[in-house]
Amino acid sequence: MTTETATDTAPTATAAASAAASTAPDAATADPRALTIPNVERVLDELRPYLMADGGNVEIVEIDGPVVKVRLQGACGSCPSSTMTLKMGIERKLREAIPEVSEVIQVL
């Protein structure tokens, strides 16, 4: 015959706090609509297959307030349609996913 008390089976406050902390999202993934480099990369990763199919790619240079600065690479860097790709493709998708984005500009 065994006797268990409430203190034997109840988790301690420290254990509960540790469990909550280990499952809490970090700042980068807490809000997928926040203007952060990981969130911008996530959106660009959705577009990359289309750019790569035409021999190009895109990289983040910096985020300056609500402005995202990118560099088009490969065939995209010298393509006559790169402005259309930047504004109607990349900028539109980023603004839909991350409302804080006001503009996307290309840096060379």
C-alpha positions, 0 to 999 in steps of 0.5 A: 500500500503506497501513499502519495501526497499532493506534494509528491505529484504536483509540479513545482513552480520552478518546473512549471516556469521552465516548461512555459519558457521552453515552449514560448516563441522567441521574438523572431517567430512571435509575430509573422507579420512583424518587420524582421529579417527572418520574416522578410526571408520567409516571404522571399523564400516563397518567391525564390523558386520563381526567380531561380527558374529565370536564373535569378535570386534576391537577397536582403541588404538591410531594413531601414525603418519601413524600407526593405533594401534588396539586391537582385542577383544573377539574371534578375540583376540585369533584366529589363523587367527587374523593376516590374519584378521588384515592385509588382512581385517582391514589394507587393508580396512583402506588403501583403505579408508584412503591412509595416513594409512601405517600400522595397528598393533595389541596391546595386 
